[in-house]
Amino acid sequence: MRSPQPLRSGGDNSCSPSHNPRFHSTVAEHKLRRFNLLILVFRLTSFSFSLASSVFMLTNTRGSDSPHWYHYDTFRFVLAANAIVVVYSMFEMGASVWEISRGVTLFPEVLQIWFDFGHDQVFAYLLLSASAAGTSMARTLKEMETCRASNAFCVQTDIAIALGYAAFLFLGFTSLLTGFRVVCFIINGSRFHL
């Protein structure tokens, strides 16, 4: 099935004389716009939480006698995963703004749909695994004398990990919405059921 003309990227589909364009109501266009705005809001929220988590972990350095985040592999993993999601979210927010403002996807439609869904899944699981590893290390440090000697280090680490979980949650919501777009594309030939 062909998808509606205004929703496709990469050229005009009306070159054949037998092509009958589908009817588009303004209600359907407003639904698509609201759906894309919802995805943009979830991406912005995930970006914000990942950025805050990265900043909290990166600035978690006290005096020379206190522990540092870069001495622990799991905390480096938490920082790296959140930094990767920050960069990915910036790109995807730009692509979402492009799609909302221009009415077309950045890449050809089928590629954009699978790109969004696949990367949302991968980076959501990356955040979940990094946060889980960070949680395990934070619990280990609390059982040792490390958190008694430097409580501020452990509190800031806990905050960074919690922000990573929040970023995962909103990236997971985004993944559900992009998964809906994939299913609609498979069933209808369009990324949104109109």
ChimeraX commands (.cxc) that place a marker at each C-alpha (Angstrom):
marker #1 position 0.00,0.00,0.00 radius 0.5
marker #1 position 1.12,3.49,-0.65 radius 0.5
marker #1 position 1.30,5.96,2.14 radius 0.5
marker #1 position -0.26,9.42,1.84 radius 0.5
marker #1 position 1.72,11.92,-0.17 radius 0.5
marker #1 position 2.35,14.61,2.45 radius 0.5
marker #1 position 3.80,12.02,4.83 radius 0.5
marker #1 position 6.43,10.63,2.44 radius 0.5
marker #1 position 9.94,11.79,1.90 radius 0.5
marker #1 position 12.05,11.35,-1.14 radius 0.5
marker #1 position 9.87,12.50,-3.98 radius 0.5
marker #1 position 6.44,12.81,-5.52 radius 0.5
marker #1 position 4.35,9.64,-5.81 radius 0.5
marker #1 position 1.80,11.11,-8.22 radius 0.5
marker #1 position 3.73,10.44,-11.44 radius 0.5
marker #1 position 1.35,7.67,-12.56 radius 0.5
marker #1 position -2.00,8.79,-14.03 radius 0.5
marker #1 position -3.88,6.05,-12.18 radius 0.5
marker #1 position -2.76,7.31,-8.77 radius 0.5
marker #1 position -5.67,8.55,-6.69 radius 0.5
marker #1 position -4.54,10.67,-3.76 radius 0.5
marker #1 position -6.05,9.80,-0.41 radius 0.5
marker #1 position -8.28,12.27,1.33 radius 0.5
marker #1 position -6.62,14.03,4.27 radius 0.5
marker #1 position -8.76,15.76,6.79 radius 0.5
marker #1 position -7.39,18.50,8.96 radius 0.5
marker #1 position -8.36,16.41,11.98 radius 0.5
marker #1 position -6.02,13.61,10.84 radius 0.5
marker #1 position -3.23,16.11,10.27 radius 0.5
marker #1 position -3.74,17.56,13.74 radius 0.5
marker #1 position -3.66,14.05,15.24 radius 0.5
marker #1 position -0.38,13.33,13.48 radius 0.5
marker #1 position 1.05,16.65,14.63 radius 0.5
marker #1 position 0.01,16.01,18.25 radius 0.5
marker #1 position 1.46,12.51,18.08 radius 0.5
marker #1 position 4.78,13.85,16.79 radius 0.5
marker #1 position 4.74,16.58,19.46 radius 0.5
marker #1 position 4.23,13.93,22.14 radius 0.5
marker #1 position 7.24,12.02,20.83 radius 0.5
marker #1 position 9.24,15.27,20.85 radius 0.5
marker #1 position 8.24,15.97,24.48 radius 0.5
marker #1 position 9.32,12.47,25.54 radius 0.5
marker #1 position 12.61,12.87,23.68 radius 0.5
marker #1 position 13.21,16.26,25.30 radius 0.5
marker #1 position 12.49,14.82,28.75 radius 0.5
marker #1 position 14.79,11.86,28.16 radius 0.5
marker #1 position 17.49,14.26,26.92 radius 0.5
marker #1 position 17.11,16.41,30.03 radius 0.5
marker #1 position 17.34,13.50,32.46 radius 0.5
marker #1 position 20.33,11.98,30.65 radius 0.5
marker #1 position 22.13,15.32,30.55 radius 0.5
marker #1 position 21.47,15.90,34.25 radius 0.5
marker #1 position 22.68,12.39,35.07 radius 0.5
marker #1 position 25.86,12.95,33.07 radius 0.5
marker #1 position 26.51,16.27,34.77 radius 0.5
marker #1 position 25.90,14.83,38.24 radius 0.5
marker #1 position 28.26,11.93,37.59 radius 0.5
marker #1 position 30.92,14.08,35.92 radius 0.5
marker #1 position 30.98,16.63,38.73 radius 0.5
marker #1 position 31.07,13.99,41.46 radius 0.5
marker #1 position 34.62,14.78,42.51 radius 0.5
marker #1 position 35.58,15.96,45.97 radius 0.5
marker #1 position 39.02,16.35,47.53 radius 0.5
marker #1 position 41.97,14.12,46.80 radius 0.5
marker #1 position 41.20,11.85,49.76 radius 0.5
marker #1 position 37.61,11.08,48.69 radius 0.5
marker #1 position 36.63,8.54,46.01 radius 0.5
marker #1 position 36.22,9.64,42.39 radius 0.5
marker #1 position 33.68,8.35,39.89 radius 0.5
marker #1 position 36.36,7.50,37.32 radius 0.5
marker #1 position 37.92,4.97,39.71 radius 0.5
marker #1 position 34.90,2.71,39.20 radius 0.5
marker #1 position 34.17,1.04,35.84 radius 0.5
marker #1 position 30.43,0.95,36.46 radius 0.5
marker #1 position 30.24,4.68,37.10 radius 0.5
marker #1 position 32.18,5.32,33.90 radius 0.5
marker #1 position 29.61,3.11,32.15 radius 0.5
marker #1 position 26.77,5.17,33.66 radius 0.5
marker #1 position 28.38,8.38,32.43 radius 0.5
marker #1 position 29.12,6.99,28.95 radius 0.5
marker #1 position 25.61,5.55,28.47 radius 0.5
marker #1 position 23.95,8.79,29.50 radius 0.5
marker #1 position 26.29,10.85,27.32 radius 0.5
marker #1 position 25.51,8.62,24.32 radius 0.5
marker #1 position 21.78,9.05,24.92 radius 0.5
marker #1 position 22.25,12.83,25.17 radius 0.5
marker #1 position 23.85,12.92,21.70 radius 0.5
marker #1 position 21.25,10.54,20.24 radius 0.5
marker #1 position 18.37,12.51,21.77 radius 0.5
marker #1 position 19.74,15.76,20.33 radius 0.5
marker #1 position 19.79,14.22,16.86 radius 0.5
marker #1 position 16.30,12.76,17.25 radius 0.5
marker #1 position 14.89,16.03,18.59 radius 0.5
marker #1 position 16.24,17.75,15.49 radius 0.5
marker #1 position 14.66,15.10,13.29 radius 0.5
marker #1 position 11.35,15.48,15.16 radius 0.5
marker #1 position 11.37,19.25,14.78 radius 0.5
marker #1 position 12.15,18.79,11.08 radius 0.5
marker #1 position 9.23,16.37,10.70 radius 0.5
marker #1 position 6.80,18.61,12.59 radius 0.5
marker #1 position 7.80,21.79,10.77 radius 0.5
marker #1 position 8.15,20.41,7.25 radius 0.5
marker #1 position 5.68,17.51,7.31 radius 0.5
marker #1 position 8.24,15.05,5.95 radius 0.5
marker #1 position 10.78,12.77,7.57 radius 0.5
marker #1 position 14.50,13.44,7.51 radius 0.5
marker #1 position 15.25,10.06,5.90 radius 0.5
marker #1 position 12.94,8.11,3.58 radius 0.5
marker #1 position 9.87,7.11,5.59 radius 0.5
marker #1 position 10.55,3.38,5.95 radius 0.5
marker #1 position 14.16,4.00,6.98 radius 0.5
marker #1 position 13.16,6.72,9.45 radius 0.5
marker #1 position 10.57,4.51,11.14 radius 0.5
marker #1 position 12.89,1.57,11.64 radius 0.5
marker #1 position 15.83,3.83,12.57 radius 0.5
marker #1 position 13.80,5.54,15.30 radius 0.5
marker #1 position 12.35,2.34,16.73 radius 0.5
marker #1 position 15.58,0.33,16.61 radius 0.5
marker #1 position 17.74,3.02,18.16 radius 0.5
marker #1 position 15.15,3.87,20.81 radius 0.5
marker #1 position 15.15,0.22,21.85 radius 0.5
marker #1 position 18.95,-0.12,21.88 radius 0.5
marker #1 position 19.58,3.08,23.83 radius 0.5
marker #1 position 16.76,2.41,26.30 radius 0.5
marker #1 position 18.31,-0.97,27.12 radius 0.5
marker #1 position 21.74,0.65,27.30 radius 0.5
marker #1 position 20.44,3.12,29.90 radius 0.5
marker #1 position 18.73,0.36,31.85 radius 0.5
marker #1 position 21.85,-1.80,31.97 radius 0.5
marker #1 position 24.08,1.14,32.94 radius 0.5
marker #1 position 21.72,2.24,35.69 radius 0.5
marker #1 position 21.39,-1.31,37.00 radius 0.5
marker #1 position 25.17,-1.71,37.07 radius 0.5
marker #1 position 25.49,1.65,38.82 radius 0.5
marker #1 position 22.88,0.63,41.37 radius 0.5
marker #1 position 24.77,-2.56,42.13 radius 0.5
marker #1 position 28.03,-0.68,42.65 radius 0.5
marker #1 position 26.32,1.96,44.79 radius 0.5
marker #1 position 24.89,-0.77,47.04 radius 0.5
marker #1 position 28.33,-2.36,47.31 radius 0.5
marker #1 position 29.87,0.98,48.30 radius 0.5
marker #1 position 27.18,1.50,50.94 radius 0.5
marker #1 position 27.98,-1.87,52.50 radius 0.5
marker #1 position 31.65,-0.89,52.70 radius 0.5
marker #1 position 33.09,2.05,54.59 radius 0.5
marker #1 position 33.21,4.22,51.46 radius 0.5
marker #1 position 29.84,5.90,51.97 radius 0.5
marker #1 position 30.43,6.46,55.66 radius 0.5
marker #1 position 33.66,8.27,54.93 radius 0.5
marker #1 position 32.31,10.27,51.97 radius 0.5
marker #1 position 28.54,10.51,52.14 radius 0.5
marker #1 position 28.31,13.33,49.57 radius 0.5
marker #1 position 29.97,11.13,46.94 radius 0.5
marker #1 position 27.41,8.37,47.46 radius 0.5
marker #1 position 24.44,10.74,47.50 radius 0.5
marker #1 position 25.50,12.40,44.26 radius 0.5
marker #1 position 26.10,9.00,42.68 radius 0.5
marker #1 position 22.61,7.87,43.73 radius 0.5
marker #1 position 21.11,11.00,42.19 radius 0.5
marker #1 position 22.95,10.41,38.91 radius 0.5
marker #1 position 21.75,6.81,38.79 radius 0.5
marker #1 position 18.15,7.80,39.58 radius 0.5
marker #1 position 18.24,10.38,36.79 radius 0.5
marker #1 position 19.49,7.64,34.45 radius 0.5
marker #1 position 16.49,5.49,35.38 radius 0.5
marker #1 position 14.17,8.42,34.68 radius 0.5
marker #1 position 15.80,8.90,31.27 radius 0.5
marker #1 position 15.28,5.20,30.58 radius 0.5
marker #1 position 11.60,5.51,31.50 radius 0.5
marker #1 position 10.95,8.35,29.06 radius 0.5
marker #1 position 13.03,6.76,26.31 radius 0.5
marker #1 position 10.97,3.61,26.89 radius 0.5
marker #1 position 7.77,5.64,26.41 radius 0.5
marker #1 position 9.24,7.04,23.21 radius 0.5
marker #1 position 10.06,3.51,22.10 radius 0.5
marker #1 position 6.43,2.48,22.63 radius 0.5
marker #1 position 5.25,5.35,20.43 radius 0.5
marker #1 position 7.78,4.63,17.68 radius 0.5
marker #1 position 6.79,0.96,17.93 radius 0.5
marker #1 position 3.21,2.05,17.29 radius 0.5
marker #1 position 4.44,3.88,14.19 radius 0.5
marker #1 position 6.20,0.71,12.99 radius 0.5
marker #1 position 3.04,-1.37,13.43 radius 0.5
marker #1 position 0.94,1.26,11.63 radius 0.5
marker #1 position 3.44,1.30,8.80 radius 0.5
marker #1 position 3.37,-2.48,8.47 radius 0.5
marker #1 position -0.44,-2.61,8.53 radius 0.5
marker #1 position -1.38,0.56,6.63 radius 0.5
marker #1 position 1.70,1.61,4.72 radius 0.5
marker #1 position 1.85,4.83,6.72 radius 0.5
marker #1 position 3.57,5.65,9.99 radius 0.5
marker #1 position 0.34,6.85,11.56 radius 0.5
marker #1 position -3.16,5.44,11.25 radius 0.5
marker #1 position -5.17,8.15,9.49 radius 0.5
marker link #1:1,2 radius 0.2
marker link #1:2,3 radius 0.2
marker link #1:3,4 radius 0.2
marker link #1:4,5 radius 0.2
marker link #1:5,6 radius 0.2
marker link #1:6,7 radius 0.2
marker link #1:7,8 radius 0.2
marker link #1:8,9 radius 0.2
marker link #1:9,10 radius 0.2
marker link #1:10,11 radius 0.2
marker link #1:11,12 radius 0.2
marker link #1:12,13 radius 0.2
marker link #1:13,14 radius 0.2
marker link #1:14,15 radius 0.2
marker link #1:15,16 radius 0.2
marker link #1:16,17 radius 0.2
marker link #1:17,18 radius 0.2
marker link #1:18,19 radius 0.2
marker link #1:19,20 radius 0.2
marker link #1:20,21 radius 0.2
marker link #1:21,22 radius 0.2
marker link #1:22,23 radius 0.2
marker link #1:23,24 radius 0.2
marker link #1:24,25 radius 0.2
marker link #1:25,26 radius 0.2
marker link #1:26,27 radius 0.2
marker link #1:27,28 radius 0.2
marker link #1:28,29 radius 0.2
marker link #1:29,30 radius 0.2
marker link #1:30,31 radius 0.2
marker link #1:31,32 radius 0.2
marker link #1:32,33 radius 0.2
marker link #1:33,34 radius 0.2
marker link #1:34,35 radius 0.2
marker link #1:35,36 radius 0.2
marker link #1:36,37 radius 0.2
marker link #1:37,38 radius 0.2
marker link #1:38,39 radius 0.2
marker link #1:39,40 radius 0.2
marker link #1:40,41 radius 0.2
marker link #1:41,42 radius 0.2
marker link #1:42,43 radius 0.2
marker link #1:43,44 radius 0.2
marker link #1:44,45 radius 0.2
marker link #1:45,46 radius 0.2
marker link #1:46,47 radius 0.2
marker link #1:47,48 radius 0.2
marker link #1:48,49 radius 0.2
marker link #1:49,50 radius 0.2
marker link #1:50,51 radius 0.2
marker link #1:51,52 radius 0.2
marker link #1:52,53 radius 0.2
marker link #1:53,54 radius 0.2
marker link #1:54,55 radius 0.2
marker link #1:55,56 radius 0.2
marker link #1:56,57 radius 0.2
marker link #1:57,58 radius 0.2
marker link #1:58,59 radius 0.2
marker link #1:59,60 radius 0.2
marker link #1:60,61 radius 0.2
marker link #1:61,62 radius 0.2
marker link #1:62,63 radius 0.2
marker link #1:63,64 radius 0.2
marker link #1:64,65 radius 0.2
marker link #1:65,66 radius 0.2
marker link #1:66,67 radius 0.2
marker link #1:67,68 radius 0.2
marker link #1:68,69 radius 0.2
marker link #1:69,70 radius 0.2
marker link #1:70,71 radius 0.2
marker link #1:71,72 radius 0.2
marker link #1:72,73 radius 0.2
marker link #1:73,74 radius 0.2
marker link #1:74,75 radius 0.2
marker link #1:75,76 radius 0.2
marker link #1:76,77 radius 0.2
marker link #1:77,78 radius 0.2
marker link #1:78,79 radius 0.2
marker link #1:79,80 radius 0.2
marker link #1:80,81 radius 0.2
marker link #1:81,82 radius 0.2
marker link #1:82,83 radius 0.2
marker link #1:83,84 radius 0.2
marker link #1:84,85 radius 0.2
marker link #1:85,86 radius 0.2
marker link #1:86,87 radius 0.2
marker link #1:87,88 radius 0.2
marker link #1:88,89 radius 0.2
marker link #1:89,90 radius 0.2
marker link #1:90,91 radius 0.2
marker link #1:91,92 radius 0.2
marker link #1:92,93 radius 0.2
marker link #1:93,94 radius 0.2
marker link #1:94,95 radius 0.2
marker link #1:95,96 radius 0.2
marker link #1:96,97 radius 0.2
marker link #1:97,98 radius 0.2
marker link #1:98,99 radius 0.2
marker link #1:99,100 radius 0.2
marker link #1:100,101 radius 0.2
marker link #1:101,102 radius 0.2
marker link #1:102,103 radius 0.2
marker link #1:103,104 radius 0.2
marker link #1:104,105 radius 0.2
marker link #1:105,106 radius 0.2
marker link #1:106,107 radius 0.2
marker link #1:107,108 radius 0.2
marker link #1:108,109 radius 0.2
marker link #1:109,110 radius 0.2
marker link #1:110,111 radius 0.2
marker link #1:111,112 radius 0.2
marker link #1:112,113 radius 0.2
marker link #1:113,114 radius 0.2
marker link #1:114,115 radius 0.2
marker link #1:115,116 radius 0.2
marker link #1:116,117 radius 0.2
marker link #1:117,118 radius 0.2
marker link #1:118,119 radius 0.2
marker link #1:119,120 radius 0.2
marker link #1:120,121 radius 0.2
marker link #1:121,122 radius 0.2
marker link #1:122,123 radius 0.2
marker link #1:123,124 radius 0.2
marker link #1:124,125 radius 0.2
marker link #1:125,126 radius 0.2
marker link #1:126,127 radius 0.2
marker link #1:127,128 radius 0.2
marker link #1:128,129 radius 0.2
marker link #1:129,130 radius 0.2
marker link #1:130,131 radius 0.2
marker link #1:131,132 radius 0.2
marker link #1:132,133 radius 0.2
marker link #1:133,134 radius 0.2
marker link #1:134,135 radius 0.2
marker link #1:135,136 radius 0.2
marker link #1:136,137 radius 0.2
marker link #1:137,138 radius 0.2
marker link #1:138,139 radius 0.2
marker link #1:139,140 radius 0.2
marker link #1:140,141 radius 0.2
marker link #1:141,142 radius 0.2
marker link #1:142,143 radius 0.2
marker link #1:143,144 radius 0.2
marker link #1:144,145 radius 0.2
marker link #1:145,146 radius 0.2
marker link #1:146,147 radius 0.2
marker link #1:147,148 radius 0.2
marker link #1:148,149 radius 0.2
marker link #1:149,150 radius 0.2
marker link #1:150,151 radius 0.2
marker link #1:151,152 radius 0.2
marker link #1:152,153 radius 0.2
marker link #1:153,154 radius 0.2
marker link #1:154,155 radius 0.2
marker link #1:155,156 radius 0.2
marker link #1:156,157 radius 0.2
marker link #1:157,158 radius 0.2
marker link #1:158,159 radius 0.2
marker link #1:159,160 radius 0.2
marker link #1:160,161 radius 0.2
marker link #1:161,162 radius 0.2
marker link #1:162,163 radius 0.2
marker link #1:163,164 radius 0.2
marker link #1:164,165 radius 0.2
marker link #1:165,166 radius 0.2
marker link #1:166,167 radius 0.2
marker link #1:167,168 radius 0.2
marker link #1:168,169 radius 0.2
marker link #1:169,170 radius 0.2
marker link #1:170,171 radius 0.2
marker link #1:171,172 radius 0.2
marker link #1:172,173 radius 0.2
marker link #1:173,174 radius 0.2
marker link #1:174,175 radius 0.2
marker link #1:175,176 radius 0.2
marker link #1:176,177 radius 0.2
marker link #1:177,178 radius 0.2
marker link #1:178,179 radius 0.2
marker link #1:179,180 radius 0.2
marker link #1:180,181 radius 0.2
marker link #1:181,182 radius 0.2
marker link #1:182,183 radius 0.2
marker link #1:183,184 radius 0.2
marker link #1:184,185 radius 0.2
marker link #1:185,186 radius 0.2
marker link #1:186,187 radius 0.2
marker link #1:187,188 radius 0.2
marker link #1:188,189 radius 0.2
marker link #1:189,190 radius 0.2
marker link #1:190,191 radius 0.2
marker link #1:191,192 radius 0.2
marker link #1:192,193 radius 0.2
marker link #1:193,194 radius 0.2
view
